[in-house]
């Protein structure tokens, strides 16, 4: 009973702070009015997964005007659903069984395997090499091809938000998670060689959001203060960029996301503004133009007096500003943002707890205010014709699982369709033709 009470308490607090790397859209109530518990984009932003009180849905993001539903399951209340790229492999966690992870073939409607953990699952991250399960004070690293537990990172600082991120690049397969719950330390872990890589002192206050760029060599961070976004080099922890999101002190960062070319970084929060930053070094203006402009004179004056000003003041002048921004039709709601190419044009997407996906145009050259192109309902109902739619989202102790885990030996052939899904690109996707030949596998990590 004590363990059950603890799981319920962790789950409740997880909803308060945002389970699953801030992708969970439920706030302080576990039953949002529109029934949407969870929304997340897949690794390359080609699809959108939605978990609701009645099941989960997967939408294709290949069109601005239409949100194509490619799968729907109404069997149970889903609070986490993660799809592996464009394969049929999904990892799901339900509210009714928050300690159990199911890995399923959604097109065939079959369960490949399930794992039970000692505590509530707060986040699941996956790429073509690894699947990571985040609990409040531990992280489990699985080999995605046979789902065996390779390593367990134990005694992590309390992580009620389930904050962690996994690089989508299997060749630079890094895992990032908070190294402290009092200051903004980022622990980088090599999920292939199963060893800690580096610790980055990113912020003075605790972390609120983390994101790797697609190649896995940069990591973006934000703290609970929410005013400054920083980008670091993964290999040596060097700070590459620093952006000022705003000056408000009561800001809760919801998500960070890179574009697939790593040129842009978007940031959403509980305010009505989504910021887009451009990751390029500022170009120096010609000397003649610089001297002639008042701003050029001011910049030179600040630079000249940098040695005499407090470091906090000069830091503000050196921080980059937003390249583009979105003004959402709401504020105070959890949301997740992404930058992706749809129909050969770069778009900014925002999926929100109000049950909608908002699609904005992003001008790659001029930036500025982004134009709302379309909004789609996430509950599966037809989009409204009348309405706001505009036509034209401390270092941990690392242990091997041998002594700590009891995992049944499993014939790896049972996971041959998972191997197919992890190929890049997948070779024909899943090839499970006979469910009786490869029955579901139940494994525990107690």
C-alpha positions as CSV (number, residue, x, y, z in Angstrom):
1,X,0.0,0.0,0.0
2,X,2.9,2.4,0.8
3,X,4.4,1.7,-2.6
4,X,1.1,2.3,-4.4
5,X,0.6,5.5,-2.5
6,X,4.0,6.7,-3.5
7,X,3.3,5.9,-7.2
8,X,0.1,7.9,-7.0
9,X,1.9,10.8,-5.3
10,X,4.7,10.8,-7.9
11,X,2.1,10.7,-10.8
12,X,0.2,13.5,-9.2
13,X,3.3,15.7,-8.8
14,X,4.3,14.6,-12.3
15,X,1.2,16.1,-13.7
16,X,1.8,19.3,-11.7
17,X,5.2,19.8,-13.1
18,X,4.6,18.2,-16.5
19,X,5.4,14.5,-17.0
20,X,7.6,13.3,-19.8
21,X,10.1,16.0,-20.5
22,X,7.4,18.7,-20.3
23,X,5.5,17.1,-23.2
24,X,2.6,16.1,-21.0
25,X,-0.2,18.6,-21.4
26,X,-2.1,17.9,-18.2
27,X,-1.5,20.5,-15.6
28,X,-2.5,20.3,-11.9
29,X,-5.6,18.2,-12.8
30,X,-5.3,14.7,-14.1
31,X,-8.4,15.0,-16.2
32,X,-8.1,17.9,-18.7
33,X,-11.5,19.1,-20.1
34,X,-10.7,18.1,-23.6
35,X,-9.2,14.7,-22.6
36,X,-5.7,15.4,-24.1
37,X,-3.1,14.2,-21.7
38,X,0.0,14.1,-23.9
39,X,1.2,15.4,-27.2
40,X,4.6,14.9,-28.8
41,X,6.2,15.1,-32.2
42,X,8.3,12.1,-33.4
43,X,12.1,12.4,-33.9
44,X,12.0,13.9,-37.3
45,X,8.7,15.8,-36.9
46,X,6.9,13.9,-39.6
47,X,4.1,12.8,-37.2
48,X,2.3,13.8,-34.1
49,X,1.3,11.4,-31.3
50,X,-1.6,12.3,-28.9
51,X,-2.5,10.5,-25.7
52,X,-6.0,11.0,-24.3
53,X,-8.3,9.6,-21.6
54,X,-9.8,7.2,-24.1
55,X,-6.7,6.0,-26.0
56,X,-4.1,7.5,-28.4
57,X,-3.9,8.8,-31.9
58,X,-1.1,9.3,-34.5
59,X,-1.3,12.0,-37.1
60,X,0.8,12.6,-40.2
61,X,2.3,16.0,-40.7
62,X,2.6,16.0,-44.4
63,X,0.1,18.8,-45.1
64,X,-0.7,22.2,-43.7
65,X,-4.4,22.1,-44.6
66,X,-5.2,18.6,-43.4
67,X,-4.2,16.7,-40.3
68,X,-4.3,13.1,-41.5
69,X,-5.1,10.5,-38.7
70,X,-3.1,7.4,-39.5
71,X,-3.9,5.4,-36.3
72,X,-6.4,5.5,-33.4
73,X,-6.8,3.2,-30.4
74,X,-9.5,3.8,-27.8
75,X,-8.6,1.0,-25.4
76,X,-7.2,2.8,-22.4
77,X,-6.1,6.2,-21.0
78,X,-2.7,7.0,-22.4
79,X,-0.4,9.5,-20.7
80,X,2.8,8.8,-22.8
81,X,3.0,7.7,-26.4
82,X,6.3,7.8,-28.4
83,X,6.7,6.7,-32.0
84,X,10.0,5.6,-33.5
85,X,10.5,7.8,-36.6
86,X,8.0,6.7,-39.3
87,X,7.9,3.0,-38.2
88,X,5.0,1.2,-36.7
89,X,6.8,0.9,-33.3
90,X,5.3,2.9,-30.4
91,X,6.0,2.9,-26.7
92,X,3.0,3.7,-24.5
93,X,2.2,4.2,-20.8
94,X,-1.3,4.4,-19.4
95,X,-2.7,6.2,-16.5
96,X,-4.2,3.0,-15.1
97,X,-0.8,1.3,-15.2
98,X,1.8,4.0,-14.8
99,X,4.6,1.7,-14.0
100,X,4.2,-0.5,-17.1
101,X,5.8,0.3,-20.5
102,X,4.3,-1.4,-23.5
103,X,6.1,-1.6,-26.9
104,X,3.6,-2.1,-29.7
105,X,3.2,-2.6,-33.4
106,X,0.4,-0.1,-33.9
107,X,-0.5,-1.0,-37.5
108,X,-1.0,-4.6,-36.6
109,X,-2.5,-3.8,-33.2
110,X,-0.1,-6.2,-31.4
111,X,2.0,-5.9,-28.3
112,X,5.6,-6.8,-28.8
113,X,6.7,-6.7,-25.1
114,X,6.0,-5.0,-21.8
115,X,8.2,-4.0,-18.9
116,X,7.2,-3.2,-15.3
117,X,9.3,-0.8,-13.2
118,X,9.5,-0.1,-9.5
119,X,8.1,3.4,-9.9
120,X,6.0,5.6,-12.1
121,X,7.3,6.1,-15.6
122,X,7.8,9.9,-16.1
123,X,9.3,9.9,-19.6
124,X,10.3,7.6,-22.5
125,X,12.8,8.5,-25.1
126,X,13.9,6.4,-28.1
127,X,16.0,6.4,-31.2
128,X,17.1,3.6,-33.5
129,X,19.7,2.2,-31.0
130,X,18.3,2.9,-27.5
131,X,15.1,3.2,-25.5
132,X,15.4,5.2,-22.3
133,X,12.8,5.1,-19.4
134,X,13.0,7.9,-16.9
135,X,11.8,7.4,-13.3
136,X,12.0,9.9,-10.5
137,X,15.5,8.9,-9.4
138,X,16.7,6.5,-12.0
139,X,17.1,6.0,-15.8
140,X,16.9,2.6,-17.6
141,X,18.7,2.2,-20.9
142,X,17.4,-0.6,-23.2
143,X,18.8,-2.0,-26.4
144,X,15.9,-1.2,-28.6
145,X,16.5,-4.2,-30.9
146,X,15.7,-6.8,-28.1
147,X,14.7,-4.5,-25.2
148,X,17.3,-5.9,-22.9
149,X,18.3,-3.6,-20.1
150,X,21.9,-2.6,-20.8
151,X,22.5,-0.1,-17.9
152,X,20.7,1.5,-15.1
153,X,21.6,5.0,-13.9
154,X,20.7,5.1,-10.3
155,X,20.5,7.8,-7.6
156,X,19.8,10.6,-10.0
157,X,18.7,13.9,-8.3
158,X,14.9,13.9,-7.7
159,X,13.5,14.6,-11.2
160,X,9.7,14.9,-10.7
161,X,9.3,16.4,-14.2
162,X,10.9,13.4,-15.8
163,X,13.2,15.9,-17.6
164,X,15.6,14.1,-20.0
165,X,16.3,14.0,-23.7
166,X,18.0,11.5,-26.0
167,X,19.8,12.4,-29.2
168,X,17.9,11.1,-32.3
169,X,21.3,10.4,-34.0
170,X,22.3,6.8,-33.2
171,X,25.9,7.6,-34.1
172,X,26.0,10.4,-31.4
173,X,23.7,8.6,-29.0
174,X,23.8,10.9,-26.0
175,X,21.4,11.1,-23.1
176,X,21.0,14.4,-21.1
177,X,19.4,14.8,-17.7
178,X,19.6,17.1,-14.7
179,X,22.8,16.6,-12.6
180,X,21.3,18.5,-9.7
181,X,17.9,19.6,-8.5
182,X,19.2,22.9,-7.0
183,X,21.3,24.3,-9.8
184,X,21.2,23.9,-13.6
185,X,23.8,21.2,-14.2
186,X,23.4,19.0,-17.3
187,X,24.7,15.5,-17.2
188,X,25.7,14.1,-20.6
189,X,25.8,10.3,-20.8
190,X,27.1,8.2,-23.7
191,X,24.2,5.7,-24.2
192,X,26.2,3.5,-26.6
193,X,29.4,3.1,-24.6
194,X,27.4,3.3,-21.4
195,X,29.5,5.8,-19.6
196,X,29.2,9.4,-18.3
197,X,30.7,11.9,-20.8
198,X,30.6,15.4,-19.3
199,X,28.8,17.6,-16.9
200,X,27.8,21.1,-18.1
201,X,27.2,23.9,-15.6
202,X,24.5,25.5,-17.7
203,X,22.5,27.7,-15.3
204,X,22.4,28.9,-11.7
205,X,18.8,27.7,-11.1
206,X,17.4,24.2,-11.8
207,X,16.8,23.1,-15.4
208,X,13.4,23.4,-17.0
209,X,14.0,22.2,-20.6
210,X,16.6,20.3,-22.6
211,X,17.0,19.5,-26.3
212,X,19.7,18.0,-28.6
213,X,20.0,19.1,-32.1
214,X,19.5,16.4,-34.7
215,X,23.1,15.5,-35.2
216,X,23.6,15.2,-31.4
217,X,26.6,17.5,-31.1
218,X,24.7,20.5,-29.5
219,X,22.4,20.7,-26.5
220,X,20.1,23.6,-25.7
221,X,19.1,24.4,-22.1
222,X,16.7,26.6,-20.2
223,X,16.3,27.0,-16.4
224,X,13.3,27.6,-14.2
225,X,13.9,31.4,-14.4
226,X,13.1,31.1,-18.1
227,X,14.9,34.2,-19.2
228,X,18.0,32.9,-20.9
229,X,18.4,30.0,-23.4
230,X,21.9,28.6,-23.9
231,X,23.4,26.2,-26.4
232,X,26.5,24.1,-25.6
233,X,28.8,21.8,-27.5
234,X,28.2,18.3,-26.2
235,X,31.8,17.1,-26.4
236,X,33.5,19.7,-24.3
237,X,30.7,21.7,-22.8
238,X,31.7,24.9,-24.4
239,X,29.0,27.6,-24.6
240,X,28.2,28.3,-28.3
241,X,25.2,30.6,-28.1
242,X,23.2,32.5,-25.5
243,X,19.8,34.0,-26.2
244,X,17.5,36.2,-24.1
245,X,14.0,34.9,-24.1
246,X,12.6,37.8,-22.1
247,X,12.9,39.7,-18.8
248,X,9.8,38.2,-17.1
249,X,10.7,36.3,-13.9
250,X,7.6,34.1,-13.7
251,X,8.0,32.1,-16.9
252,X,7.8,28.3,-17.2
253,X,9.5,27.0,-20.3
254,X,7.4,24.3,-21.9
255,X,9.8,23.0,-24.7
256,X,12.9,23.6,-26.7
257,X,13.3,22.2,-30.3
258,X,15.9,22.5,-33.0
259,X,15.0,22.6,-36.7
260,X,16.3,19.5,-38.7
261,X,19.2,21.6,-40.2
262,X,20.1,22.9,-36.7
263,X,19.9,26.5,-37.9
264,X,16.9,27.4,-35.8
265,X,15.9,26.8,-32.2
266,X,12.3,27.4,-30.9
267,X,11.2,27.9,-27.4
268,X,7.7,27.9,-25.9
269,X,6.5,28.7,-22.4
270,X,3.4,29.5,-20.4
271,X,3.3,33.0,-22.0
272,X,1.5,33.8,-25.3
273,X,4.9,34.1,-27.2
274,X,6.9,31.4,-28.9
275,X,10.5,32.6,-29.7
276,X,12.6,31.4,-32.6
277,X,16.4,31.9,-32.4
278,X,18.8,31.7,-35.3
279,X,22.0,29.8,-34.6
280,X,24.6,31.8,-36.5
281,X,27.4,34.1,-35.6
282,X,26.4,37.8,-36.0
283,X,27.9,39.4,-39.0
284,X,30.1,42.4,-38.4
285,X,29.0,45.5,-40.2
286,X,31.5,47.5,-42.3
287,X,33.4,50.0,-40.4
288,X,31.9,53.0,-42.3
289,X,28.3,51.8,-41.6
290,X,29.1,51.0,-38.0
291,X,30.5,54.4,-37.2
292,X,27.7,56.3,-39.0
293,X,24.9,54.6,-37.1
294,X,23.9,55.6,-33.6
295,X,23.6,51.9,-32.7
296,X,27.0,51.2,-34.0
297,X,28.4,54.0,-31.8
298,X,26.5,52.7,-28.8
299,X,27.8,49.2,-29.4
300,X,31.4,50.4,-29.7
301,X,30.9,52.4,-26.5
302,X,29.6,49.4,-24.6
303,X,32.4,47.2,-25.9
304,X,35.0,49.8,-24.9
305,X,33.5,50.1,-21.4
306,X,33.0,46.3,-20.9
307,X,35.9,46.1,-18.5
308,X,34.3,48.7,-16.2
309,X,30.7,47.4,-16.3
310,X,29.3,44.6,-14.1
311,X,29.4,41.2,-15.9
312,X,25.6,40.9,-15.6
313,X,25.2,44.1,-17.7
314,X,27.7,43.2,-20.4
315,X,26.1,39.7,-20.6
316,X,22.7,41.2,-21.4
317,X,24.2,43.3,-24.3
318,X,26.0,40.2,-25.7
319,X,22.9,37.9,-25.6
320,X,21.2,37.2,-28.9
321,X,17.6,38.2,-29.5
322,X,14.7,36.3,-31.1
323,X,14.9,36.1,-34.9
324,X,11.2,35.4,-35.2
325,X,8.2,35.0,-32.8
326,X,4.7,33.7,-32.6
327,X,1.8,35.3,-30.7
328,X,-0.4,32.5,-29.6
329,X,-4.2,32.9,-29.1
330,X,-3.8,31.8,-25.5
331,X,-1.5,31.9,-22.5
332,X,-1.0,29.9,-19.3
333,X,-1.5,26.5,-21.1
334,X,1.1,23.8,-21.5
335,X,2.3,23.4,-25.1
336,X,5.1,21.9,-27.1
337,X,6.7,23.5,-30.2
338,X,8.6,22.2,-33.2
339,X,10.2,23.5,-36.5
340,X,9.8,21.2,-39.5
341,X,9.4,21.3,-43.2
342,X,5.9,20.6,-44.6
343,X,5.4,20.6,-48.4
344,X,8.9,21.9,-48.8
345,X,8.4,25.0,-46.7
346,X,9.6,25.6,-43.1
347,X,6.8,25.7,-40.6
348,X,6.6,26.3,-36.9
349,X,4.1,24.0,-35.1
350,X,2.6,24.4,-31.6
351,X,0.5,21.7,-30.0
352,X,-1.4,22.9,-26.9
353,X,-3.4,21.7,-23.9
354,X,-6.4,23.4,-25.5
355,X,-6.5,20.4,-27.8
356,X,-5.3,22.1,-31.0
357,X,-2.3,22.0,-33.3
358,X,-1.3,25.5,-34.6
359,X,0.6,25.8,-37.9
360,X,2.6,29.0,-38.5
361,X,4.7,30.2,-41.4
362,X,8.3,30.9,-40.6
363,X,10.2,33.4,-42.9
364,X,13.8,32.0,-43.0
365,X,15.2,35.3,-44.3
366,X,13.3,38.1,-42.6
367,X,12.0,36.4,-39.5
368,X,9.7,38.7,-37.6
369,X,6.1,37.8,-36.6
370,X,5.0,34.4,-37.9
371,X,1.6,34.1,-39.6
372,X,-1.0,31.6,-38.5
373,X,-1.8,29.4,-41.4
374,X,-4.1,26.7,-39.9
375,X,-5.2,25.2,-36.6
376,X,-6.3,21.6,-36.3
377,X,-8.3,19.8,-33.5
378,X,-6.4,17.0,-31.8
379,X,-9.5,15.2,-30.5
380,X,-10.2,13.7,-34.0
381,X,-13.3,15.8,-34.6
382,X,-13.6,17.9,-37.8
383,X,-11.9,21.3,-37.7
384,X,-14.2,24.2,-37.0
385,X,-15.1,26.2,-40.1
386,X,-16.0,29.3,-38.1
387,X,-13.6,30.5,-35.6
388,X,-10.0,31.7,-35.3
389,X,-8.7,29.5,-38.1
390,X,-6.8,31.4,-40.8
391,X,-6.3,29.5,-44.1
392,X,-4.0,30.4,-46.9
393,X,3.4,23.2,-32.8
394,X,24.9,15.8,-9.2
395,X,26.3,13.0,-11.3
396,X,24.6,9.7,-10.9
397,X,25.9,6.3,-9.9
398,X,26.0,4.0,-12.9
399,X,25.4,0.3,-12.4
400,X,25.2,-2.6,-14.8
401,X,21.9,-4.3,-14.6
402,X,23.3,-7.8,-13.8
403,X,23.0,-7.6,-10.1
404,X,20.1,-5.1,-9.9
405,X,17.8,-6.4,-12.6
406,X,16.1,-9.7,-13.2
407,X,15.3,-10.0,-16.9
408,X,14.0,-13.1,-18.6
409,X,16.2,-14.4,-21.4
410,X,14.5,-13.7,-24.7
411,X,15.2,-15.1,-28.1
412,X,16.2,-12.0,-30.1
413,X,14.3,-13.3,-33.1
414,X,11.1,-12.3,-31.3
415,X,12.2,-8.8,-31.9
416,X,13.2,-9.1,-35.5
417,X,10.5,-6.7,-36.6
418,X,11.9,-4.2,-34.1
419,X,15.3,-4.6,-35.8
420,X,13.7,-3.8,-39.1
421,X,12.2,-0.7,-37.6
422,X,15.5,0.6,-36.3
423,X,17.2,0.4,-39.7
424,X,17.7,3.8,-41.3
425,X,15.6,4.0,-43.4
426,X,13.5,1.0,-42.2
427,X,13.7,-1.9,-44.5
428,X,10.1,-2.5,-45.1
429,X,9.1,-1.7,-41.6
430,X,7.8,-4.5,-39.3
431,X,7.5,-7.9,-40.8
432,X,5.5,-9.7,-38.1
433,X,3.2,-12.0,-40.1
434,X,2.4,-14.7,-37.5
435,X,1.5,-13.4,-34.1
436,X,1.5,-17.0,-32.7
437,X,5.1,-17.5,-33.8
438,X,6.3,-14.4,-32.0
439,X,4.0,-14.1,-28.9
440,X,4.1,-11.0,-26.6
441,X,7.0,-11.0,-24.1
442,X,6.5,-9.8,-20.5
443,X,9.7,-8.6,-18.7
444,X,10.2,-7.0,-15.3
445,X,12.9,-4.7,-14.0
446,X,12.2,-5.1,-10.3
